[in-house]
Structure formats: C-alpha cells, structure tokens
C-alpha cells in the first residue's frame, strides 16, 4: 500500500496523512489516531526517500563508532544501543553508523553531520576535556551527550548518572562496615565516568583520613579477564585490601573468580560492590554470592536519549537540556563487616 491508497482509504488528502504520520502539530489528535490505526491495520510503511523530500528530514540518528585493529567491542555499549534502538523503532527512525578510527572521531562526526543523512547526533564514551564538544556546539543540529566531560564547561545537552555520588555512597557503606583497606577496579582513566567514580571513592576515604593507594587502583577495559588480573594483583599485596569497588559487574565476574581461587570467602574475607548497568545476561542477584551494587540501567539511558533526540527532531518537546540520574544502592551478601586484623 502506498500513500495515495492509504489517503483514499481514509478519505483524507495525502498531505494530511503525511503530516499526521510526521507529527505535525496542526493535525488534530483524533485524525492522527485514525491515521495511525489505519497504518497498523494495513501494514503501510512510508517511503523514506519520499518522506525526506516532503519533510526535509532523514528520519535518522547518527553515531560514530570508533573501530580499528585491536580495538575491542564493549558489551556495555551494546546494551545502550539496544535501548536507543527500542525507542527508534517506535518512531520508525533509523541509525546511521559511521565507523572511524578512534583518532578521527571529531572529523568523522563533522562528516556525518554535513552528509544530510541524519537529523541528530549522539556521542558516548566521554573523556575529560573531550575535543568532540567544541565541534558539536558549532553544528546547527540537535545532539545529546551520554555522560559528561570532566573539566569542560557544562554547557551542552547531556544525560548522565551521578557516578561520583554512586561510588561515594558505596565507599561510605564499606567504611561503615569497618573497612580501611580499599581497592578500585575502574574503566580506562581517560573516560569521564572513571574519573568521577575514582573521585567519589577518594572523597569518602578522605573524610575518614584514608587514601586510595596507587597500587590498589586498576584502570583498564571492563572485561572479566581484567577483573581477574587486577584482583590477583591486589591479593598479592603485603597488606591486601578487604574492600573492593568495581566499575562493572563484568569486572566483578573475574574478580570473584580470583577470590574463589585464593580460597577466600566473598562477603567475609573480602567485601565487594560493583556497578550494575542492568546487563540482562549478568544479573548480580544470580552470582554465587549475590552482589551489592550501585544500579542504573544503560538500556533505559538509551531509550531516554532517543526520546530526546527524536522528540527534538519532531518538535515534540520541550525536553530538559541536562539530566543527572541518581543510582540505587542495593545491599546484598557480597558486603560484610571488615575481617579481624591479621
């Protein structure tokens, strides 16, 4: 079925049907609902090329995906994209993904923006003093940043979680349990979330006159292998830590394997708190010892960013320019009182 046939079926002009499908505010709600119901019943799909000519909109969200030999993919980003896609499908929006060398992201974003193939952009994996921000601000195109850029003026649209507050609260819980020797398994140090999580840990420790030793901090890709290697190194220290903070349940998976291999008991000899991005295949309550976590859904963040971008393109706002989500601290069996001094 094409637009002309759908219009004849409804007894409406093609212009009215097109405007109803594209969210124009001058179409009343009853007509819009009638058009949408007919679309559902007939299986009509708009011709994207014709729609673009009529509206000047591509119906697409753009992102640059850094990739190069040896550049590893990330399960966390996949979950975020699933949320973004979930919302895009509801509005018949597409993704335009431009692969680029990690050192060419700024130029790649500009090429994508001027290509005419996208209506809006989003960027992720934010860094301290991120060079992409100046370029994004220079564009006359909607964009949303997932995360923030530590050290940069916060004058850009973003959605982030309170990473510093999350790891401050997690550290406070472990301090209240009597722990004094801490270790942090974090993401790569140049990434904003890792900077803020480290700051949260250090701030809570400083209130008790404690510090995070350099040899008790790991900054690496958030994989189970890196969690295993970091925990093995921590356990070999002369005065090993009794409290571990992990930036991901994926890191925690490897860390717990090292704890078990060392014959130690999680929640007794070692306490551990991980950040839970609500990855569907790695639920903290299903670990052999259920994990205490700070919790915030990456998929929900993807959904929300898509709502804001698509809503802005369709002029369906207003939307908040900046959102900072609080995390939820969920206490389970992986945390317990500090063991007696050896």
C-alpha positions as CSV (number, residue, x, y, z in Angstrom):
1,X,0.0,0.0,0.0
2,X,1.3,3.5,-0.9
3,X,0.4,6.9,0.5
4,X,-2.2,7.6,-2.2
5,X,-4.0,4.3,-1.5
6,X,-3.9,5.0,2.3
7,X,-5.3,8.5,1.7
8,X,-8.2,7.2,-0.4
9,X,-9.0,4.6,2.2
10,X,-9.2,7.2,4.9
11,X,-10.9,9.9,2.8
12,X,-8.1,12.4,3.6
13,X,-5.7,14.3,1.5
14,X,-2.2,12.8,1.1
15,X,-0.8,16.0,2.7
16,X,-3.0,15.5,5.8
17,X,-2.0,11.8,6.1
18,X,1.7,12.7,5.7
19,X,1.6,15.4,8.3
20,X,-0.2,13.1,10.7
21,X,2.5,10.5,10.3
22,X,5.2,13.0,10.8
23,X,3.9,14.5,14.0
24,X,2.9,18.0,12.7
25,X,1.0,19.8,15.5
26,X,-1.7,21.3,13.2
27,X,-3.2,17.8,12.7
28,X,-5.7,17.2,15.4
29,X,-5.3,14.2,17.7
30,X,-8.4,12.4,16.5
31,X,-7.2,12.5,12.9
32,X,-3.7,11.4,13.9
33,X,-5.1,8.4,15.9
34,X,-7.3,7.4,13.0
35,X,-4.3,7.5,10.6
36,X,-2.1,5.6,12.9
37,X,-4.8,2.9,13.4
38,X,-5.1,2.5,9.6
39,X,-1.3,2.2,9.3
40,X,-1.3,-0.6,11.9
41,X,-4.2,-2.4,10.2
42,X,-2.9,-2.1,6.6
43,X,0.9,-2.5,7.3
44,X,1.6,0.7,5.5
45,X,5.3,1.8,5.6
46,X,6.3,5.3,4.5
47,X,8.7,5.6,1.6
48,X,11.8,7.1,3.3
49,X,13.0,8.8,0.2
50,X,9.7,10.5,-0.5
51,X,9.3,11.3,3.2
52,X,12.6,13.0,3.2
53,X,11.7,15.1,0.1
54,X,8.4,16.1,1.7
55,X,9.7,17.0,5.2
56,X,13.4,17.7,4.7
57,X,14.1,15.2,7.5
58,X,16.1,12.0,7.1
59,X,14.4,10.1,9.9
60,X,17.8,9.0,11.2
61,X,20.0,9.4,14.3
62,X,23.7,9.4,13.7
63,X,26.6,8.0,15.7
64,X,30.3,7.5,15.1
65,X,31.6,4.1,16.1
66,X,35.4,4.0,16.8
67,X,37.0,0.9,15.4
68,X,40.5,-0.2,14.4
69,X,42.6,-3.3,14.5
70,X,42.9,-4.3,18.2
71,X,40.0,-2.0,19.3
72,X,37.8,-4.2,21.4
73,X,34.0,-4.0,21.3
74,X,32.1,-3.4,24.5
75,X,29.1,-5.3,25.9
76,X,28.0,-2.1,27.8
77,X,27.7,-0.1,24.7
78,X,25.7,-2.8,23.1
79,X,23.1,-2.6,25.9
80,X,22.9,1.2,25.5
81,X,22.3,0.8,21.7
82,X,19.6,-1.7,22.4
83,X,17.7,0.9,24.4
84,X,18.3,3.5,21.7
85,X,17.0,1.1,19.0
86,X,14.0,0.2,21.1
87,X,12.8,3.8,21.1
88,X,13.8,4.4,17.4
89,X,11.6,1.5,16.2
90,X,8.6,3.1,17.9
91,X,9.1,6.2,15.7
92,X,10.3,4.5,12.6
93,X,13.7,6.2,12.9
94,X,16.9,4.7,11.6
95,X,20.5,4.5,12.8
96,X,23.3,5.8,10.6
97,X,26.6,4.4,12.0
98,X,29.8,5.8,10.7
99,X,32.9,3.6,11.6
100,X,36.0,5.7,12.2
101,X,39.5,5.4,13.6
102,X,39.5,6.4,17.3
103,X,41.8,9.3,16.5
104,X,39.5,10.6,13.8
105,X,36.2,10.9,15.7
106,X,35.9,14.7,15.6
107,X,36.3,14.8,11.8
108,X,34.1,11.8,11.4
109,X,31.3,13.4,13.4
110,X,31.5,16.5,11.2
111,X,31.4,14.5,8.0
112,X,28.3,12.6,9.3
113,X,26.6,15.9,10.3
114,X,27.0,17.5,6.9
115,X,26.2,14.4,5.0
116,X,22.5,15.1,5.0
117,X,21.8,11.6,6.2
118,X,21.0,12.3,9.8
119,X,18.8,14.7,11.8
120,X,20.6,14.4,15.1
121,X,23.7,13.0,16.7
122,X,24.7,11.4,20.0
123,X,28.1,10.7,21.4
124,X,29.2,8.4,24.2
125,X,32.5,7.3,25.9
126,X,33.0,10.9,27.0
127,X,36.5,11.9,28.1
128,X,37.9,14.6,30.3
129,X,38.3,17.8,28.3
130,X,36.6,16.0,25.3
131,X,37.6,17.5,22.0
132,X,34.3,16.5,20.4
133,X,32.3,19.0,22.3
134,X,33.6,22.2,20.6
135,X,32.7,20.6,17.2
136,X,29.2,19.5,18.3
137,X,28.5,23.0,19.6
138,X,29.4,24.5,16.3
139,X,26.8,22.5,14.4
140,X,23.2,23.6,13.8
141,X,22.0,20.1,14.6
142,X,20.4,18.6,17.7
143,X,22.7,16.4,19.7
144,X,22.8,14.7,23.2
145,X,25.9,13.5,25.1
146,X,25.7,10.3,27.0
147,X,27.9,11.2,30.0
148,X,29.8,14.4,30.7
149,X,33.3,15.8,30.1
150,X,35.3,16.3,33.3
151,X,37.0,19.7,33.2
152,X,34.8,21.1,30.4
153,X,32.2,23.9,30.9
154,X,28.9,22.0,31.4
155,X,27.0,24.0,28.7
156,X,25.9,21.1,26.5
157,X,22.9,18.7,26.5
158,X,23.6,15.5,28.3
159,X,22.2,12.5,30.2
160,X,24.5,11.0,32.8
161,X,24.3,9.2,36.1
162,X,25.9,10.6,39.3
163,X,29.0,8.4,39.1
164,X,30.8,10.3,41.8
165,X,27.8,10.1,44.2
166,X,27.3,6.4,43.4
167,X,30.9,5.5,44.4
168,X,30.9,7.9,47.3
169,X,27.9,6.1,48.7
170,X,29.3,2.7,48.0
171,X,32.6,3.6,49.8
172,X,30.7,5.1,52.7
173,X,28.8,1.8,53.2
174,X,32.1,-0.2,53.3
175,X,33.6,2.4,55.7
176,X,30.5,1.9,58.0
177,X,31.3,-1.8,57.9
178,X,34.7,-1.1,59.4
179,X,36.8,-1.5,56.2
180,X,40.0,0.6,56.0
181,X,42.0,-1.1,53.1
182,X,40.3,-0.3,49.8
183,X,40.9,-1.1,46.1
184,X,39.2,0.2,43.0
185,X,38.7,-1.7,39.7
186,X,37.8,1.0,37.2
187,X,37.4,1.7,33.5
188,X,40.1,3.4,31.4
189,X,41.3,6.5,33.3
190,X,40.7,9.0,30.4
191,X,37.0,8.3,30.4
192,X,34.8,10.7,32.4
193,X,32.8,8.1,34.3
194,X,36.1,6.5,35.6
195,X,37.4,9.9,36.7
196,X,34.2,10.7,38.6
197,X,34.0,7.2,40.2
198,X,37.6,7.5,41.4
199,X,36.8,10.9,42.8
200,X,33.8,9.6,44.7
201,X,35.9,6.9,46.3
202,X,38.7,9.3,47.3
203,X,36.3,11.8,48.7
204,X,34.6,9.3,51.0
205,X,38.0,7.9,52.1
206,X,39.4,11.4,52.8
207,X,36.5,12.1,55.2
208,X,37.9,9.3,57.4
209,X,41.6,10.3,56.9
210,X,42.2,7.5,54.5
211,X,43.5,7.4,50.9
212,X,43.4,5.1,47.9
213,X,46.9,3.8,47.3
214,X,48.1,3.8,43.7
215,X,48.9,0.1,43.8
216,X,45.3,-0.5,44.9
217,X,43.8,1.0,41.7
218,X,43.3,-0.6,38.3
219,X,42.2,1.3,35.2
220,X,41.5,-1.0,32.2
221,X,38.9,-2.3,29.8
222,X,35.9,-3.6,31.7
223,X,36.3,-7.3,31.0
224,X,36.2,-10.3,33.2
225,X,39.8,-11.0,32.3
226,X,40.9,-7.6,33.5
227,X,38.9,-8.2,36.7
228,X,40.7,-11.5,37.3
229,X,44.2,-9.9,36.7
230,X,43.5,-6.9,38.9
231,X,42.2,-9.0,41.8
232,X,45.1,-11.4,41.6
233,X,47.5,-8.4,41.9
234,X,45.6,-6.9,44.8
235,X,45.6,-10.2,46.7
236,X,49.4,-10.5,46.4
237,X,49.9,-7.2,48.2
238,X,51.5,-7.4,51.7
239,X,48.6,-5.6,53.2
240,X,45.8,-6.7,50.9
241,X,42.6,-4.8,50.6
242,X,39.4,-6.1,52.2
243,X,37.0,-3.8,50.3
244,X,36.8,-3.8,46.5
245,X,34.8,-1.4,44.3
246,X,34.2,-2.5,40.7
247,X,33.0,-0.2,37.9
248,X,31.1,-3.1,36.3
249,X,29.6,-6.5,37.1
250,X,31.7,-7.8,34.2
251,X,34.9,-6.8,36.1
252,X,33.4,-8.3,39.2
253,X,32.9,-11.7,37.4
254,X,36.7,-12.0,37.0
255,X,37.5,-10.6,40.4
256,X,35.3,-13.1,42.2
257,X,37.0,-15.9,40.3
258,X,40.3,-14.8,41.7
259,X,38.8,-14.6,45.2
260,X,37.5,-18.1,45.0
261,X,40.8,-19.4,43.6
262,X,42.6,-17.9,46.5
263,X,40.3,-19.8,48.9
264,X,38.8,-16.6,50.3
265,X,35.1,-16.0,51.1
266,X,33.2,-13.2,49.4
267,X,31.3,-11.1,52.0
268,X,33.5,-12.4,54.8
269,X,37.2,-12.2,53.9
270,X,36.6,-9.7,51.1
271,X,33.7,-7.4,50.5
272,X,32.9,-6.2,47.0
273,X,30.5,-3.6,45.5
274,X,30.0,-3.4,41.7
275,X,28.2,-1.0,39.5
276,X,25.3,-2.8,37.8
277,X,24.3,-1.5,34.3
278,X,21.4,-4.0,34.3
279,X,23.1,-6.2,31.7
280,X,20.5,-9.0,31.0
281,X,23.0,-11.8,31.0
282,X,24.8,-10.8,34.2
283,X,22.3,-10.3,37.0
284,X,24.0,-9.5,40.3
285,X,21.4,-11.5,42.3
286,X,22.4,-14.6,40.4
287,X,26.1,-14.6,41.4
288,X,27.0,-17.5,43.7
289,X,27.2,-14.8,46.4
290,X,24.7,-12.1,45.4
291,X,26.4,-8.8,44.7
292,X,25.9,-5.5,46.5
293,X,25.6,-3.0,43.6
294,X,25.0,0.6,42.6
295,X,22.4,0.3,39.9
296,X,21.3,2.3,36.8
297,X,20.1,0.8,33.5
298,X,22.1,1.5,30.4
299,X,19.1,0.4,28.2
300,X,16.9,3.0,30.0
301,X,19.5,5.7,29.2
302,X,19.5,4.7,25.6
303,X,15.7,4.9,25.5
304,X,15.7,8.3,27.1
305,X,18.4,9.8,24.8
306,X,16.4,8.5,21.8
307,X,13.2,10.1,23.2
308,X,15.0,13.4,23.5
309,X,16.7,13.3,20.1
310,X,13.6,12.1,18.1
311,X,11.3,14.4,20.1
312,X,13.5,17.4,19.3
313,X,13.6,16.5,15.6
314,X,9.8,16.2,15.6
315,X,9.5,19.4,17.6
316,X,7.6,17.4,20.3
317,X,9.4,19.0,23.3
318,X,10.3,20.7,25.3
319,X,12.8,18.4,26.9
320,X,15.3,19.0,29.8
321,X,18.7,20.0,28.4
322,X,20.6,18.2,31.1
323,X,19.7,15.1,33.2
324,X,21.7,13.6,36.0
325,X,20.2,10.3,37.3
326,X,20.8,9.1,40.8
327,X,21.8,5.4,41.2
328,X,20.3,2.9,43.6
329,X,22.5,1.3,46.2
330,X,21.2,-2.3,46.7
331,X,22.8,-4.2,49.6
332,X,23.2,-8.0,49.1
333,X,25.5,-10.7,50.5
334,X,28.9,-9.6,49.0
335,X,29.4,-7.0,51.6
336,X,30.0,-7.7,55.3
337,X,31.9,-6.4,58.3
338,X,35.7,-6.0,57.9
339,X,37.6,-9.1,58.9
340,X,39.6,-9.0,62.1
341,X,43.1,-7.6,61.6
342,X,45.5,-10.3,60.5
